Amino acid sequence: MAPQMIFVNLPVKDLGVSRTFYEKLGYTINPQFSDDSTACVVISDTIFVMLLTEEKFLSFTAPGKKVADASATTQVLLTLNAESREKADELADRALASGGGPAKEPLDMGFMYGRSFADPDGHHWEVFWMDPAAMEG
């Protein structure tokens, strides 16, 4: 059985700005699933972020729904794991240097460490590391 994949669809105000932001984080764009209203960001072999212009995003939602303003409201927290504390810092620092904004203060519980940032549209991203020994119990 093939591993299950996830496609996170995010509405964006400016596709070019958002696409450049995610490329600066080190992710690639899959041109097969990208056009002038969509960019498919490849996070891993099984995780993809579909950046959709607001108009394109609305074409997939139920009639009458509105696009939430992610800079003013939070509908979802997007969380990625990191292989180390340093890698969590690297990604968060790169996001902040590439046009992202702060989302909240770092979390340091010793066995778990996390950073956060908002992308140019205000979507809230978390990146965390957890000590493997702590996960074993």
Secondary structure, 3 states (H helix, E strand, C coil): CCCCCEEEEEEECCHHHHHHHHHHCCCEEEHHHCCCCEEEEECCCCEEEEEEEHHHHHCCCCCCCCCCCCCCCCCCEEEEECCCHHHHHHHHHHHHHCCCEECCCCEECCCEEEEEEECCCCCEEEEEEECHHHHHC
